[in-house]
């Protein structure tokens, strides 16, 4: 069972469901969820469902209900990222994985990552996210940067966490 927090239009949720996971995507945007549901219907994707609910509310409803929790490109848009990280920890089963991606807070990230969608975002340093994870009872496994080449339109993982980065963590 996989939970995709802040699923938006369902691109990641749908991809994981197509690989065989039983996926729940949650978001607080009614419009984004309608897009996700329409996409799943048109694509004929099975084993994916969408709900308009906060991570914190779902954590109270389904504690330790998921093997994997993803929270991609969302933490920088919430008023209290530590609350979402705590909810992620509450939602994952012991031994389960929680994956985060977000944007670093430094001059380089402001230069390369800020656009119209991100202008109100509250960037998070890797050390801050690591501290939120530890405080929520998650053990950090790995932090990797994500780079992009606009000429080739290709992404890749690297050791450079100065702009976008991903964190993998586990619940002991």
C-alpha positions as CSV (number, residue, x, y, z in Angstrom):
1,X,0.0,0.0,0.0
2,X,1.4,3.4,-1.1
3,X,0.3,6.8,-0.1
4,X,1.1,9.8,-2.3
5,X,0.7,13.0,-0.3
6,X,0.1,16.1,-2.3
7,X,-0.6,14.0,-5.4
8,X,-1.7,16.9,-7.6
9,X,-2.9,15.6,-11.0
10,X,-1.9,12.0,-10.1
11,X,1.2,11.5,-12.3
12,X,3.2,9.7,-9.6
13,X,0.2,7.9,-8.1
14,X,-0.8,6.6,-11.5
15,X,2.8,5.4,-12.3
16,X,3.0,3.5,-9.0
17,X,-0.4,1.9,-9.5
18,X,0.7,0.8,-13.0
19,X,3.7,-0.9,-11.4
20,X,1.3,-2.9,-9.2
21,X,1.0,-0.9,-6.0
22,X,-2.3,-0.2,-4.3
23,X,-2.2,3.6,-4.3
24,X,-4.0,6.3,-2.5
25,X,-3.4,9.8,-3.6
26,X,-4.4,12.7,-1.4
27,X,-4.4,16.5,-2.0
28,X,-6.3,19.5,-0.7
29,X,-7.0,20.8,-4.2
30,X,-10.3,19.7,-5.6
31,X,-9.4,20.7,-9.1
32,X,-6.1,18.7,-9.1
33,X,-7.9,15.6,-7.7
34,X,-10.5,15.9,-10.5
35,X,-7.7,15.9,-13.0
36,X,-6.1,12.9,-11.3
37,X,-9.4,11.0,-11.3
38,X,-10.1,11.8,-14.9
39,X,-6.6,10.7,-15.9
40,X,-7.0,7.4,-14.1
41,X,-10.4,6.8,-15.8
42,X,-9.1,7.6,-19.2
43,X,-5.9,5.5,-18.8
44,X,-7.9,2.6,-17.2
45,X,-5.6,2.6,-14.2
46,X,-6.7,0.1,-11.6
47,X,-5.8,0.1,-7.9
48,X,-5.6,3.9,-7.5
49,X,-8.0,6.1,-5.5
50,X,-7.9,9.8,-4.7
51,X,-9.2,11.7,-1.6
52,X,-9.4,15.3,-0.6
53,X,-7.9,15.1,2.9
54,X,-4.9,16.5,4.7
55,X,-2.0,14.2,5.7
56,X,-2.6,15.0,9.4
57,X,-6.3,14.0,9.2
58,X,-5.5,10.8,7.3
59,X,-2.8,10.0,9.9
60,X,-5.5,10.0,12.6
61,X,-7.8,7.9,10.5
62,X,-5.3,5.3,9.2
63,X,-2.2,5.2,11.5
64,X,0.5,2.8,10.2
65,X,-1.7,2.1,7.2
66,X,0.9,2.3,4.4
67,X,4.1,0.5,3.4
68,X,5.4,3.5,1.5
69,X,4.6,7.2,1.8
70,X,5.7,9.8,-0.8
71,X,5.6,13.5,-0.4
72,X,7.0,15.1,-3.5
73,X,7.4,18.9,-4.1
74,X,4.8,19.7,-1.5
75,X,6.6,20.6,1.8
76,X,7.7,24.0,0.5
77,X,4.0,25.0,0.1
78,X,2.6,24.2,3.5
79,X,2.7,26.5,6.6
80,X,4.2,23.8,8.9
81,X,6.4,21.2,7.1
82,X,7.2,19.5,10.4
83,X,3.5,18.7,10.9
84,X,3.4,17.0,7.5
85,X,6.6,15.1,8.2
86,X,5.1,13.9,11.5
87,X,1.9,12.8,9.7
88,X,4.1,10.9,7.2
89,X,5.8,9.1,10.0
90,X,2.4,8.2,11.6
91,X,1.0,6.9,8.3
92,X,3.9,4.5,7.5
93,X,4.1,1.1,9.0
94,X,7.2,0.1,11.0
95,X,9.9,-0.8,8.6
96,X,8.2,1.2,5.8
97,X,9.7,3.9,3.7
98,X,9.0,7.6,3.4
99,X,10.3,9.7,0.5
100,X,10.4,13.4,0.3
101,X,11.4,15.8,-2.5
102,X,11.7,19.6,-2.1
103,X,13.8,22.6,-3.0
104,X,16.8,23.8,-1.0
105,X,16.9,27.4,0.4
106,X,19.9,29.2,-0.9
107,X,20.8,31.8,-3.6
108,X,21.4,29.1,-6.3
109,X,18.0,27.5,-5.8
110,X,16.3,30.9,-5.9
111,X,18.1,31.6,-9.2
112,X,17.3,28.2,-10.8
113,X,14.2,26.9,-9.2
114,X,11.9,29.9,-8.7
115,X,9.2,30.4,-11.3
116,X,5.6,31.5,-11.2
117,X,4.5,28.3,-9.4
118,X,7.1,28.6,-6.7
119,X,7.1,32.3,-6.0
120,X,5.3,31.8,-2.7
121,X,7.2,28.7,-1.7
122,X,9.0,28.3,1.6
123,X,12.2,26.5,0.7
124,X,13.7,23.9,3.1
125,X,17.4,23.2,3.7
126,X,18.3,19.5,3.7
127,X,19.5,19.9,7.3
128,X,16.1,21.2,8.3
129,X,14.2,18.4,6.6
130,X,16.6,15.9,8.3
131,X,15.9,17.4,11.7
132,X,12.1,17.2,11.0
133,X,12.5,13.5,10.1
134,X,14.5,12.7,13.2
135,X,12.0,14.5,15.4
136,X,9.2,12.5,13.8
137,X,11.0,9.2,14.5
138,X,12.2,8.5,11.0
139,X,15.8,7.4,10.3
140,X,17.4,9.1,7.3
141,X,18.7,6.6,4.8
142,X,19.9,8.8,1.9
143,X,19.8,12.4,0.5
144,X,20.3,12.9,-3.2
145,X,20.2,15.9,-5.5
146,X,18.2,16.1,-8.6
147,X,19.6,18.0,-11.6
148,X,18.1,19.0,-14.8
149,X,19.5,20.0,-18.2
150,X,17.1,22.3,-20.0
151,X,18.8,21.6,-23.4
152,X,18.3,17.9,-23.3
153,X,15.2,18.1,-21.0
154,X,16.7,15.3,-18.9
155,X,16.8,14.8,-15.1
156,X,19.3,12.7,-13.1
157,X,20.2,12.0,-9.5
158,X,23.5,13.4,-8.2
159,X,25.3,14.4,-5.0
160,X,24.4,18.1,-5.7
161,X,21.6,19.0,-3.3
162,X,21.9,22.7,-3.9
163,X,18.6,23.1,-5.8
164,X,16.2,20.1,-5.8
165,X,16.8,17.1,-3.6
166,X,15.2,13.9,-2.4
167,X,15.3,12.3,1.0
168,X,14.7,8.6,1.7
169,X,13.8,7.6,5.3
170,X,12.5,4.6,7.2
171,X,10.4,4.1,10.2
172,X,12.3,1.7,12.6
